[in-house]
Amino acid sequence: MSVEIKVYGTEQLCASCVNLPSAKETAEWLQAAVGRKFGNDNVRITYSDFQQPETEEDKSWAKRILEEDLWYPLVVISGEIVGEGNPKLKNVYEKLESMGLQPLDAPVDSVE
C-alpha cells in the first residue's frame, strides 16, 4: 500500500506562522520522520505551492485555503486535513495507521 501526503503552502509564511518552519521545510521534516517510522517505500510526501497549483486537486485545495482561511502548511492525507499551521506527527501517524500502514518496528504476527 502506498499513501501520498500532500503539504500545501507557499514561500511566504502566514502571519501567524512567523516562528514556525516553512511549508517546504515541513514537507522535508515529514518525509524524514514518516520515512523513519513507516519506511520510504510506503509513503510519498509531496509539496504544492497553493499560489501556483498544478493539478485540479491542488486548485481545489488552493481555493479552500483562501476561502476558508486555512492555516498553512496544510497537511492532507486521502482528502482529509490532518494538520494545519503546525502539524503534529501524532495526528499524521494515527491517520496512516488507520489506513492500514504498519510502523517498521511493529511486531509481525508469526504463523506457526
Secondary structure, DSSP 8 states (H G I E B T S, - for coil): --EEEEEEE-SS--GGGTTS--HHHHHHHHHHHHHHHH-TTTEEEEEEETTS--SHHHHHHHHHHHHTT--SSEEEETTEEEEESS--HHHHHHHHHHTT---TTS------
